[in-house]
Amino acid sequence: MTDATPVHPSLVNPQGRTLALFTVAQLREREHAAQAALPAHTLMARAGAAAAHFLREQILHAPSAASAQPVWFAAGPGNNGGDALVAAAALARAGIACEVCMPVDVKPDDARWALAEARAAGVPITAAPPASFDGYGWLVDGLFGIGLARALDGVFGELAERLSARTRSHGRVLALDVPSGLDSDTGNRIGNGAAVRASHTITFIGAKPGLYTGAGRDYAGAVCVAPIGIENDVPLQSAEIALLNSPTLFGPAMPARDFATHKGSFGTLAVIGGDTGMCGAPILAARAALLAGAGKVHVGFLGSDAPPYDAPHPELMLHHAGKLALDTMSAVAAGCGMGGSASARQLVERILRLDTAVLLDADALNLIARDDALAAHVNDHARTRGAPCVLTPHPLEAARLLDADTASVQRDRLASARTLASRYQAVVVLKGSGTVIAAPDGRLAINPTGNAALATGGTGDVLGGLIGALLAQRLPAFEAALAGVYLHGLAADALVAQGDGPAGLAAGELAPMVRRLMNRLFYAPKD
């Protein structure tokens, strides 16, 4: 190495931490400012050293047979390839066998310097990949980083497919910065082309939103962040930079549970929905609200076949929706199983005129999407109460609210959530892999918890009940949404970890786990 020898790499595991999520433009600004103040090649040297450090740690803790296998690097023609070459040189100097495949010579000055470093360290460099990866331990994707602007094709597309197949069969595929072919701003495949599906990603300077939402969660695998000496502290209330959701963002808003509190201290929630044949949806939401700490929970049904009481939870108070005194509630969560009747529409309008916290989900969102007067009431609610409604659409419901299609919503989930929040002056929870939470003041967060176990009927109703319960406990709308989404996903993660998913997890299993996690995180006795 040169005088640009890196500082000791520090890797950040984002699980449970609030991290800033930087767009390509924001990263470039920070990168250029740092390069202007540092000796040549410093940032590439640090990035390569961080990758080598990660790989050494993995190899050190691998079974003896796997630890003896060489590391194989795919190096692209740009600076991502340079990062791979620096990492290979560092491993070779540490006595770890490695090889580099470089189908096209690297071009930037920094990458040419890295190539010289790899050659000086004795790293074997070839132009063609091996016929089989069976003799290798870790494979490293150093093809393309955040600068890629077109779909992967040719030899690079083929390498992406082979690396992805290795991830599915064996794991141990590390992507440098971002998986090649993935848009780091949106989490979509660039140009709908090939992309590397990695088991792990080490991302440099700062975390990227595309690693945590859309397809990005599947392609990135387990993510760690290597700041490489660049400070990235941002205010937790920033409207300029998205954040990774964590208890730091909402934990301070959770209500205290002192000895002198009573059921009135934790609010009263009304769950409204359940037209004929759909009464299970509000029951799921109401049970979740009860176990999430709401003081009292009422259920208002529109349908004629509603049960007189809920046998598993007789604490719930069941009514016909028209007979509930909604103006006495701390919060109302409406829409689950509500249907699209004239009665449902009248009820939504009545709810939006209340001076209380409101969450709208499912059928209530569809009613708003096709009724300009109701949409105006959503905006009015924020203005007259001084607090926004919470809207919890899945992508199709979001498309209806935006008068668009699902593909356009998913093309840029962050922009879609921001547009919805601005248009309706509401806190928006755009559900999906890497749920996006947006506030009308510009704050934005991506949620890192949750998994495929949530892809089953009723889990959205449970989420609505959780957020409704938190609104009833007087959390501000944005914090209530952050907390509900995080705990909902964390419950799914915990259940999968104990073997109760991802296949076959029922929505009703989530709420008891949410209760356990909430008490563990926020109400465990202090030593």
C-alpha positions as CSV (number, residue, x, y, z in Angstrom):
1,M,0.0,0.0,0.0
2,T,1.0,3.7,-0.1
3,D,0.7,6.5,2.4
4,A,-3.0,6.1,1.8
5,T,-3.1,3.0,4.0
6,P,-6.6,2.9,5.5
7,V,-7.7,3.5,9.0
8,H,-8.7,0.3,10.8
9,P,-12.1,-0.5,9.2
10,S,-15.2,-0.2,11.4
11,L,-18.2,-2.2,10.3
12,V,-21.7,-1.2,11.4
13,N,-24.4,-3.8,11.7
14,P,-27.6,-1.8,11.1
15,Q,-29.9,-4.2,12.9
16,G,-31.7,-2.2,15.6
17,R,-29.8,1.0,14.7
18,T,-31.0,4.2,13.1
19,L,-28.9,4.9,10.0
20,A,-29.0,7.6,7.4
21,L,-29.9,6.3,4.0
22,F,-28.1,8.3,1.3
23,T,-29.1,8.6,-2.4
24,V,-26.4,8.5,-5.1
25,A,-26.4,12.2,-5.3
26,Q,-25.9,12.6,-1.6
27,L,-23.1,10.0,-1.6
28,R,-21.3,11.6,-4.4
29,E,-21.3,15.0,-2.6
30,R,-19.8,13.4,0.5
31,E,-17.3,11.3,-1.5
32,H,-16.1,14.3,-3.5
33,A,-15.7,16.4,-0.3
34,A,-13.7,13.7,1.4
35,Q,-11.5,13.0,-1.7
36,A,-10.5,16.7,-1.8
37,A,-9.2,16.6,1.7
38,L,-7.3,13.2,1.5
39,P,-4.3,11.8,-0.3
40,A,-4.9,10.0,-3.6
41,H,-6.4,6.6,-3.4
42,T,-7.3,6.8,0.3
43,L,-11.0,6.1,-0.1
44,M,-10.5,3.1,-2.4
45,A,-7.8,1.8,0.0
46,R,-10.1,2.1,2.9
47,A,-13.0,0.4,1.1
48,G,-10.9,-2.5,-0.1
49,A,-9.4,-2.9,3.4
50,A,-12.9,-3.0,4.9
51,A,-14.0,-5.7,2.5
52,A,-10.8,-7.7,3.3
53,H,-11.4,-7.3,7.0
54,F,-15.0,-8.6,6.6
55,L,-13.8,-11.6,4.6
56,R,-11.0,-12.4,7.0
57,E,-13.5,-12.4,9.9
58,Q,-15.8,-14.7,8.0
59,I,-13.0,-17.1,7.0
60,L,-11.6,-17.1,10.6
61,H,-14.9,-18.4,11.9
62,A,-15.6,-20.8,9.1
63,P,-15.3,-24.6,9.3
64,S,-11.7,-25.7,8.6
65,A,-12.5,-27.0,5.1
66,A,-14.2,-23.8,4.0
67,S,-11.5,-21.6,5.5
68,A,-8.9,-23.3,3.3
69,Q,-10.6,-22.5,0.1
70,P,-9.5,-19.5,-2.0
71,V,-11.6,-16.3,-2.3
72,W,-12.7,-15.5,-5.9
73,F,-13.3,-11.9,-7.0
74,A,-15.2,-10.6,-10.0
75,A,-13.8,-7.1,-10.8
76,G,-15.6,-4.7,-13.1
77,P,-14.0,-2.0,-15.2
78,G,-14.7,0.9,-12.8
79,N,-14.0,1.8,-9.2
80,N,-16.0,-1.1,-7.8
81,G,-13.5,-3.3,-9.6
82,G,-10.7,-1.3,-7.9
83,D,-12.3,-2.0,-4.5
84,A,-12.2,-5.7,-5.3
85,L,-8.6,-5.5,-6.4
86,V,-7.5,-3.8,-3.2
87,A,-9.4,-6.3,-1.1
88,A,-7.7,-9.2,-3.0
89,A,-4.3,-7.6,-2.4
90,A,-4.9,-7.3,1.3
91,L,-6.0,-10.9,1.6
92,A,-3.0,-12.1,-0.4
93,R,-0.7,-10.2,1.9
94,A,-2.5,-11.8,4.9
95,G,-1.7,-15.3,3.5
96,I,-5.3,-16.0,2.2
97,A,-5.4,-17.5,-1.3
98,C,-7.5,-15.5,-3.8
99,E,-8.0,-15.0,-7.5
100,V,-9.5,-12.1,-9.5
101,C,-11.5,-12.4,-12.7
102,M,-11.3,-9.1,-14.7
103,P,-13.1,-9.5,-18.0
104,V,-12.4,-5.9,-19.0
105,D,-9.4,-3.9,-17.8
106,V,-10.2,-1.3,-15.2
107,K,-10.1,2.3,-16.4
108,P,-10.2,5.0,-13.7
109,D,-6.9,6.1,-12.2
110,D,-7.8,4.8,-8.7
111,A,-8.6,1.4,-10.1
112,R,-5.4,1.3,-12.2
113,W,-3.5,2.0,-9.0
114,A,-5.5,-0.9,-7.3
115,L,-4.6,-3.2,-10.2
116,A,-0.9,-2.5,-9.6
117,E,-1.3,-3.2,-5.9
118,A,-3.0,-6.6,-6.7
119,R,-0.2,-7.6,-9.1
120,A,2.5,-6.5,-6.6
121,A,0.8,-8.8,-4.0
122,G,1.0,-11.7,-6.4
123,V,-2.8,-12.1,-6.9
124,P,-3.6,-14.2,-10.0
125,I,-5.7,-12.2,-12.5
126,T,-7.6,-13.8,-15.4
127,A,-10.0,-12.5,-18.0
128,A,-12.4,-15.5,-17.9
129,P,-14.3,-17.0,-15.0
130,P,-13.7,-20.7,-14.0
131,A,-16.1,-23.4,-15.3
132,S,-17.1,-24.1,-11.7
133,F,-17.1,-22.3,-8.4
134,D,-17.0,-25.5,-6.4
135,G,-13.3,-25.1,-5.3
136,Y,-13.9,-21.6,-3.8
137,G,-15.0,-20.4,-0.4
138,W,-16.3,-16.9,-0.7
139,L,-17.2,-15.2,-4.1
140,V,-17.0,-11.4,-4.2
141,D,-19.1,-9.2,-6.5
142,G,-17.0,-6.2,-7.4
143,L,-18.5,-5.7,-10.9
144,F,-20.4,-2.4,-10.6
145,G,-21.3,0.0,-7.8
146,I,-23.7,3.0,-7.6
147,G,-22.5,4.4,-10.9
148,L,-24.1,1.8,-13.1
149,A,-26.7,3.4,-15.4
150,R,-27.7,0.6,-17.7
151,A,-28.8,-3.0,-17.5
152,L,-26.1,-5.7,-17.0
153,D,-25.6,-7.7,-20.2
154,G,-23.0,-9.9,-21.9
155,V,-20.3,-11.4,-19.7
156,F,-21.3,-9.2,-16.8
157,G,-24.9,-10.4,-17.0
158,E,-23.7,-14.0,-17.1
159,L,-21.5,-13.4,-14.1
160,A,-24.5,-11.9,-12.2
161,E,-26.6,-15.0,-12.9
162,R,-23.8,-17.3,-11.8
163,L,-23.1,-15.4,-8.6
164,S,-26.9,-15.4,-7.9
165,A,-27.1,-19.2,-8.4
166,R,-24.2,-19.6,-6.0
167,T,-26.0,-17.5,-3.3
168,R,-29.1,-19.7,-3.7
169,S,-27.2,-23.0,-3.4
170,H,-24.3,-22.2,-1.0
171,G,-24.4,-18.6,0.2
172,R,-21.1,-16.9,0.8
173,V,-21.4,-14.3,-1.9
174,L,-20.3,-10.8,-0.9
175,A,-21.4,-7.7,-2.8
176,L,-19.1,-4.6,-2.6
177,D,-21.1,-1.4,-2.0
178,V,-24.3,-2.6,-3.7
179,P,-25.1,-5.8,-5.6
180,S,-24.2,-5.2,-9.2
181,G,-27.3,-4.3,-11.3
182,L,-29.3,-3.0,-8.3
183,D,-30.4,0.6,-8.2
184,S,-29.2,1.8,-4.8
185,D,-31.8,4.6,-4.7
186,T,-34.9,2.5,-5.4
187,G,-34.1,-1.2,-4.8
188,N,-35.1,-2.1,-8.3
189,R,-33.0,-3.9,-10.9
190,I,-31.5,-1.4,-13.3
191,G,-33.2,-1.5,-16.7
192,N,-35.0,-4.6,-15.5
193,G,-31.8,-6.5,-16.3
194,A,-29.8,-9.0,-14.4
195,A,-28.5,-8.3,-10.9
196,V,-26.4,-10.1,-8.4
197,R,-28.3,-11.8,-5.5
198,A,-25.8,-11.7,-2.7
199,S,-25.9,-13.4,0.7
200,H,-24.0,-10.4,2.2
201,T,-23.3,-6.8,1.2
202,I,-20.7,-4.5,2.7
203,T,-21.7,-1.0,1.7
204,F,-19.3,2.0,1.8
205,I,-19.5,5.5,3.2
206,G,-23.2,5.1,4.2
207,A,-26.2,2.9,3.8
208,K,-28.4,3.2,0.7
209,P,-32.2,3.1,0.6
210,G,-32.3,0.5,-2.2
211,L,-30.7,-2.1,0.0
212,Y,-33.7,-2.0,2.3
213,T,-36.8,-1.7,0.1
214,G,-38.3,-3.3,-2.9
215,A,-36.3,-6.2,-4.4
216,G,-33.2,-4.8,-2.7
217,R,-33.7,-6.7,0.5
218,D,-33.6,-10.0,-1.4
219,Y,-30.6,-9.0,-3.5
220,A,-28.5,-7.4,-0.7
221,G,-28.8,-10.2,1.9
222,A,-27.3,-9.3,5.2
223,V,-25.9,-5.7,5.1
224,C,-23.1,-4.1,7.1
225,V,-21.9,-0.5,6.6
226,A,-18.3,0.6,6.3
227,P,-18.1,4.4,6.8
228,I,-14.4,4.4,5.7
229,G,-13.7,7.4,7.8
230,I,-16.5,9.7,6.6
231,E,-18.8,11.1,9.2
232,N,-22.4,10.7,8.3
233,D,-24.3,12.0,11.4
234,V,-27.6,13.5,10.4
235,P,-30.5,14.9,12.6
236,L,-33.1,12.3,13.4
237,Q,-35.8,14.8,12.3
238,S,-34.1,15.5,8.9
239,A,-36.5,15.9,6.0
240,E,-33.6,15.8,3.5
241,I,-32.3,12.3,4.2
242,A,-34.3,9.0,4.7
243,L,-33.6,7.0,7.9
244,L,-33.6,3.3,8.7
245,N,-36.4,2.8,11.2
246,S,-35.4,1.7,14.7
247,P,-36.6,2.1,18.3
248,T,-34.4,5.2,18.6
249,L,-37.0,7.0,16.4
250,F,-40.1,6.1,18.4
251,G,-39.0,4.7,21.8
252,P,-39.0,8.1,23.5
253,A,-42.7,8.5,22.6
254,M,-43.9,5.3,24.2
255,P,-46.1,6.0,27.2
256,A,-44.8,5.4,30.7
257,R,-46.6,2.7,32.7
258,D,-46.5,4.0,36.2
259,F,-48.2,2.3,39.1
260,A,-50.7,5.1,39.3
261,T,-52.0,4.7,35.7
262,H,-55.4,3.2,34.8
263,K,-57.1,2.0,31.6
264,G,-58.0,5.6,30.8
265,S,-54.3,6.5,30.7
266,F,-53.8,4.4,27.6
267,G,-56.7,5.6,25.5
268,T,-59.8,4.1,23.9
269,L,-59.6,2.8,20.3
270,A,-62.5,2.1,18.0
271,V,-61.9,-0.4,15.2
272,I,-64.5,0.2,12.4
273,G,-65.1,-2.2,9.5
274,G,-66.5,-5.7,9.0
275,D,-69.3,-5.6,6.5
276,T,-71.3,-8.8,6.1
277,G,-68.9,-11.8,5.5
278,M,-65.8,-9.8,6.5
279,C,-66.2,-9.6,10.3
280,G,-62.9,-11.3,10.9
281,A,-60.8,-8.4,9.8
282,P,-61.7,-5.9,12.5
283,I,-61.5,-8.7,15.1
284,L,-57.9,-9.3,14.1
285,A,-57.2,-5.6,14.3
286,A,-58.9,-5.2,17.6
287,R,-57.1,-8.2,19.2
288,A,-53.8,-6.7,18.1
289,A,-54.8,-3.3,19.6
290,L,-55.6,-4.9,22.9
291,L,-52.3,-6.7,23.1
292,A,-50.4,-3.6,22.0
293,G,-51.5,-1.8,25.2
294,A,-54.7,0.2,24.3
295,G,-56.7,0.8,27.5
296,K,-60.0,0.0,25.9
297,V,-60.9,-1.4,22.5
298,H,-64.3,-1.1,20.8
299,V,-65.2,-2.8,17.5
300,G,-67.9,-1.3,15.3
301,F,-69.3,-3.7,12.6
302,L,-71.1,-2.6,9.5
303,G,-72.3,-6.1,8.7
304,S,-75.4,-8.1,9.8
305,D,-73.5,-11.2,10.8
306,A,-71.3,-9.8,13.5
307,P,-70.7,-11.9,16.6
308,P,-72.1,-10.8,19.9
309,Y,-68.7,-11.1,21.6
310,D,-65.2,-12.3,20.9
311,A,-64.7,-15.6,22.9
312,P,-60.9,-15.5,23.0
313,H,-60.9,-11.9,24.1
314,P,-64.2,-10.9,25.8
315,E,-62.4,-7.7,26.8
316,L,-63.3,-6.4,23.4
317,M,-66.5,-4.4,23.2
318,L,-68.5,-5.3,20.1
319,H,-71.2,-3.0,18.6
320,H,-73.0,-2.1,15.4
321,A,-70.8,0.7,13.9
322,G,-73.7,3.2,13.8
323,K,-74.3,2.9,17.5
324,L,-70.8,3.8,18.6
325,A,-70.1,7.2,20.2
326,L,-67.1,7.8,18.0
327,D,-66.5,11.3,19.4
328,T,-65.6,9.8,22.8
329,M,-62.7,7.8,21.3
330,S,-59.0,8.6,21.6
331,A,-58.4,7.1,18.2
332,V,-60.3,5.4,15.3
333,A,-58.9,2.8,13.0
334,A,-61.2,2.3,10.0
335,G,-61.4,0.3,6.8
336,C,-60.6,-3.4,7.5
337,G,-63.3,-5.4,5.8
338,M,-65.5,-2.3,5.5
339,G,-66.6,-2.8,1.9
340,G,-67.6,0.0,-0.4
341,S,-71.2,0.7,0.3
342,A,-72.9,4.1,0.7
343,S,-73.1,3.3,4.5
344,A,-69.3,2.8,4.6
345,R,-68.7,6.0,2.7
346,Q,-70.9,8.0,5.2
347,L,-69.1,6.4,8.1
348,V,-65.7,7.4,6.7
349,E,-66.9,11.0,6.2
350,R,-68.2,11.0,9.8
351,I,-64.9,9.7,11.1
352,L,-62.9,12.3,9.2
353,R,-64.9,15.1,10.9
354,L,-63.9,13.9,14.4
355,D,-61.4,15.7,16.5
356,T,-59.5,12.5,17.2
357,A,-56.6,10.5,15.8
358,V,-57.6,8.5,12.7
359,L,-56.0,5.6,10.8
360,L,-57.5,4.6,7.4
361,D,-56.8,1.2,5.8
362,A,-58.0,-1.1,3.1
363,D,-61.6,-0.3,1.9
364,A,-61.5,3.2,3.5
365,L,-58.5,4.0,1.3
366,N,-60.4,2.7,-1.8
367,L,-63.3,4.9,-0.9
368,I,-61.1,8.0,-0.6
369,A,-59.3,7.2,-3.9
370,R,-62.6,7.4,-5.9
371,D,-64.2,10.3,-3.9
372,D,-62.7,13.7,-4.2
373,A,-64.8,15.0,-1.3
374,L,-63.5,12.4,1.1
375,A,-60.0,13.0,-0.1
376,A,-60.5,16.7,0.8
377,H,-61.7,15.7,4.2
378,V,-58.4,13.8,4.8
379,N,-56.5,17.1,4.1
380,D,-58.9,19.1,6.2
381,H,-58.4,16.7,9.2
382,A,-54.7,17.5,9.3
383,R,-55.4,21.2,9.0
384,T,-58.2,21.4,11.6
385,R,-56.7,19.0,14.1
386,G,-53.1,20.0,13.6
387,A,-52.3,16.3,13.3
388,P,-52.3,14.1,10.2
389,C,-54.3,11.0,9.6
390,V,-52.4,7.7,9.1
391,L,-52.9,6.0,5.7
392,T,-51.7,2.4,5.4
393,P,-51.9,1.4,1.7
394,H,-50.4,-1.6,0.0
395,P,-49.0,-0.8,-3.5
396,L,-52.3,-1.3,-5.4
397,E,-54.2,0.9,-2.9
398,A,-51.4,3.5,-3.2
399,A,-51.7,3.4,-7.0
400,R,-55.5,4.1,-6.7
401,L,-54.8,7.0,-4.3
402,L,-52.3,8.4,-6.8
403,D,-54.4,7.7,-9.9
404,A,-51.5,5.6,-11.2
405,D,-50.6,1.9,-11.6
406,T,-48.8,-0.4,-9.3
407,A,-45.7,-0.6,-11.4
408,S,-45.2,3.2,-11.2
409,V,-45.6,3.0,-7.4
410,Q,-43.0,0.3,-7.1
411,R,-40.7,2.0,-9.5
412,D,-39.7,4.4,-6.8
413,R,-41.4,3.5,-3.5
414,L,-39.8,6.4,-1.6
415,A,-41.0,9.0,-4.1
416,S,-44.5,7.4,-4.1
417,A,-44.8,7.5,-0.3
418,R,-43.6,11.1,-0.3
419,T,-46.1,12.1,-3.0
420,L,-48.9,10.5,-1.1
421,A,-47.9,12.1,2.2
422,S,-47.8,15.5,0.5
423,R,-51.0,15.1,-1.5
424,Y,-53.1,13.9,1.4
425,Q,-51.2,15.8,4.2
426,A,-51.1,12.4,6.0
427,V,-48.5,10.0,7.5
428,V,-48.3,7.3,4.8
429,V,-47.3,3.7,5.5
430,L,-46.5,2.2,2.0
431,K,-46.5,-1.5,2.8
432,G,-44.3,-4.1,1.2
433,S,-40.8,-5.4,1.5
434,G,-39.0,-2.5,3.2
435,T,-42.2,-0.6,4.2
436,V,-41.8,3.1,3.7
437,I,-43.1,5.6,6.2
438,A,-43.5,9.2,5.1
439,A,-44.7,12.3,6.9
440,P,-46.2,15.4,5.2
441,D,-43.3,17.5,6.6
442,G,-40.8,15.4,4.5
443,R,-39.5,13.0,7.0
444,L,-39.0,9.5,5.6
445,A,-38.0,6.1,7.0
446,I,-37.6,2.6,5.7
447,N,-38.4,-0.3,7.9
448,P,-35.8,-3.1,8.1
449,T,-37.9,-5.7,10.0
450,G,-40.3,-8.3,8.6
451,N,-40.1,-11.2,6.2
452,A,-42.2,-13.4,3.8
453,A,-44.3,-14.7,6.7
454,L,-46.3,-11.5,6.5
455,A,-47.4,-12.5,3.0
456,T,-50.7,-13.9,4.2
457,G,-54.2,-12.7,4.7
458,G,-54.9,-10.6,7.8
459,T,-51.5,-9.3,8.6
460,G,-52.4,-5.8,7.3
461,D,-55.4,-5.8,9.6
462,V,-53.1,-6.6,12.5
463,L,-50.8,-3.7,11.5
464,G,-53.7,-1.3,11.4
465,G,-54.7,-2.4,14.9
466,L,-51.2,-2.0,16.3
467,I,-50.8,1.5,14.9
468,G,-54.4,2.4,16.1
469,A,-53.5,1.3,19.6
470,L,-50.4,3.5,19.6
471,L,-52.4,6.4,18.4
472,A,-54.9,5.8,21.2
473,Q,-51.9,5.9,23.6
474,R,-51.3,9.4,22.3
475,L,-48.2,8.7,20.2
476,P,-47.8,11.3,17.4
477,A,-48.9,9.9,14.1
478,F,-45.4,9.5,12.6
479,E,-44.0,7.8,15.7
480,A,-47.1,5.6,16.0
481,A,-46.6,4.4,12.4
482,L,-42.8,3.8,12.9
483,A,-43.4,1.8,16.0
484,G,-46.3,-0.2,14.7
485,V,-44.5,-1.2,11.5
486,Y,-41.2,-2.0,13.3
487,L,-42.9,-4.2,15.9
488,H,-45.1,-5.9,13.4
489,G,-42.1,-6.9,11.3
490,L,-40.0,-7.8,14.4
491,A,-42.7,-10.1,15.6
492,A,-42.6,-11.9,12.2
493,D,-38.8,-12.2,12.5
494,A,-39.0,-13.6,16.0
495,L,-41.7,-16.1,15.0
496,V,-39.6,-17.3,12.0
497,A,-36.5,-17.6,14.2
498,Q,-38.4,-20.0,16.5
499,G,-39.6,-22.1,13.6
500,D,-43.2,-20.7,13.2
501,G,-42.7,-19.4,9.6
502,P,-42.2,-18.2,7.1
503,A,-44.6,-20.8,5.6
504,G,-47.9,-21.1,7.4
505,L,-47.7,-18.2,9.9
506,A,-51.2,-17.0,10.7
507,A,-51.9,-13.3,11.1
508,G,-53.4,-13.9,14.6
509,E,-50.0,-15.2,15.9
510,L,-48.4,-11.8,15.5
511,A,-50.1,-9.9,18.3
512,P,-48.9,-12.0,21.2
513,M,-45.3,-11.8,20.0
514,V,-45.7,-8.0,19.6
515,R,-46.8,-7.8,23.2
516,R,-43.8,-9.8,24.3
517,L,-41.4,-7.7,22.3
518,M,-42.9,-4.4,23.3
519,N,-42.6,-5.3,27.0
520,R,-39.0,-6.5,26.5
521,L,-37.9,-3.4,24.6
522,F,-39.7,-0.7,26.5
523,Y,-41.0,-1.9,29.9
524,A,-38.5,-4.4,31.2
525,P,-37.5,-3.6,34.8
526,K,-34.3,-1.6,35.1
527,D,-31.4,-3.0,37.0
